[in-house]
Amino acid sequence: MQIRRTNQGFNFDKYSNFEKDIDPKQRAWIEVKGKALETNVRYLRSQLKKSCQFMAVVKADGYGHDAKVVSEYAIKGGASQLGVATLQEGIYLRSSGVKKPILILGNLYTKKDLIISFKNDLMPTISSIRECLICNNIGKQFGLKFSLHLKVDTGMSRLGFECNKFVQQFEKIKSYEHISIKGIYSHLSSADEHNSLESQSTTQLQRQKFKELLSQIKIDSNHDITIHLANSAGMLLSHDFHFHMVRVGLSMYGYSPIQKIGNNLPLKPALFLKVKVAFIRIVDEGVGVSYGGNFVCGRKTKLAVLSIGYADGVPRNLSGKIKVLHNNTFYPQVGSITMDQMMVDITGSNEIKIGSTMTLLGSDGEKTISPIDWARESNTIPWEILCSFKNRLPRVQVN
Ligand SMILES: Cc1ncc(COP(=O)(O)O)c(C=O)c1O
């Protein structure tokens, strides 16, 4: 039996363009302020040691902001290189017309992936002689030099050559004719946790190890090799970490990784998470809200139902712990955050209506909610909050 679609027989011609015209701000969305990114990069660059380059770290879709938009404004602000995590992220930027050098911070280990990297003019991070040899063979095959960065492990125990073997290995690598070493770098493991003495000494130790290593290797004067170590925290700590380039993510997006320093920096958040009120209801005292009914209204309560949930990237463990902004006023979120919706107590407000916009992250009037607040409440880090936003939240550029 054929199933009859309910709309069969109706003429929808008048509405034929409706789907194309769905407003990106119809439900929930992320507003990205390119100008804020540009200003942040300009400011951060002004804090760098003279002639130090700025690599904008735009991995994970530009920390959830949209890598293409972030790259565009970071370059306007003076970023001279870009850092991504994966081959696909690099290809995406190249196909978006980005011309600046791009370093892949993750590891490529197959010949196929390294050929794709070479083809797309992306520089891989190399952590072993094995990977060097593959790159050298690829360079040879095409009669060119394969540009890459060598990474050394000074204490992160993630990617990188072992420090104590690198001096010898570097001599060997230098003899490979078809690779061009564009950079030597390492990564700080604990600079973000600068409040503890232990992490301070770990960070200093890593810097010391890196410097010692650099003093032991012989870099020919005709080789232009960029030396880099610092992430945002390292960059903000001291010029001692700057070397030839810094690789900056979080602070470029407007947040300081070190709270003590953060309050004094003129960084501007570039991301605003907004949502429409989809429904309003009034419930009696004693009524439970959301799954499990764990939140019970202590009085007659006016609830706004917001069309956003954990499937959009709002952590469910923030249930009952966050506030939402409307017109310079905070409203508490109540009950469990569900997959696609959450409830907010708006008792006493007459101005919030169905279709009103509320702000989950960013500022409204003089008040601001930061991913750092969310991270504290959900026992994670702001990086994870930013990277968790899903694609179903349209990214909308505003300036
Ligand atoms: C190798 C590397 N460099 C730089 C960064 C940027 O770090 P941040 O966002 O703290 O500035 C990252 C981020 O995780 C990274 O993995």
The ligand as a Gaussian input file, in Angstrom:
#p B3LYP/6-31G(d) Opt

LIG

0 1
 C       51.186000      22.212000      19.668000
 C       50.285000      23.316000      20.104000
 N       50.724000      24.582000      20.043000
 C       49.963000      25.623000      20.419000
 C       48.674000      25.431000      20.903000
 C       47.843000      26.618000      21.324000
 O       47.576000      26.594000      22.697000
 P       46.745000      27.731000      23.411000
 O       45.340000      27.582000      22.961000
 O       46.897000      27.444000      24.859000
 O       47.345000      29.025000      23.024000
 C       48.186000      24.131000      20.993000
 C       46.841000      23.900000      21.525000
 O       46.465000      22.946000      22.097000
 C       49.009000      23.050000      20.587000
 O       48.582000      21.789000      20.645000

